[in-house]
Amino acid sequence: MIESWHVREALRSRLGSSLVDEPGFADPLAAVLSSYASYKDTFSSLAAKVEDTLFNILYDRLGSSMSVRMNDGSFRRIRTSELKDAADDVMGVFFDQLRVYSVNYEALQAYVLESGSFSAMRTLYTRYASLMSAEDRRLLARVIRDARPAVYWEEWISGDSDVSGGAL
């Protein structure tokens, strides 16, 4: 079962504590993640539901201004173009709770190729290393490094001896 606090933590830096700590904020998102059934859903369909649910929550709570107070006290407007990345942060909560086995590994690989999901790449890299060849793992590390600034990946890639040595 996916708990709301996991979703709140995944969104805290992106949306600010004052919003994500509002009562019930993350409950609908946790419910969407918990409703996933592999026999009827795909990761792509789940991500679309998460993005739609997130938009509805934000619009209901913030109105058309979509302005949110950040942790440093500043206000900023959430753009609809940000919702895909915010939804991907929420999907990371789901991916972290998947059991590690070959069917999920293959589904995550396919989803990465289809969507470019950073959360799915992180999960593959950190939890499915035993199912990957060293070459695939180095390639994935390179893609991750090219996709985002180091602050997003340095704690779980830079110290990894499998990928830190040699040219990528």
ABEGO torsion letter per residue (X at the ends): XBBAAAAAAAAAAAAEAAAAABBGAAAAAAAAAAABBAAABBAAAAAAAAAAAAAAAAAAAAEAAGBBBBAAGBBBBBBAAAAAAAAAAAAAAAAAABBBBAAAAAAAAAAAAAAGBAAAAAAAAAAAAAABBAAAAAAAAAAAAAABBAAAAAAAAAABAAAABEBX
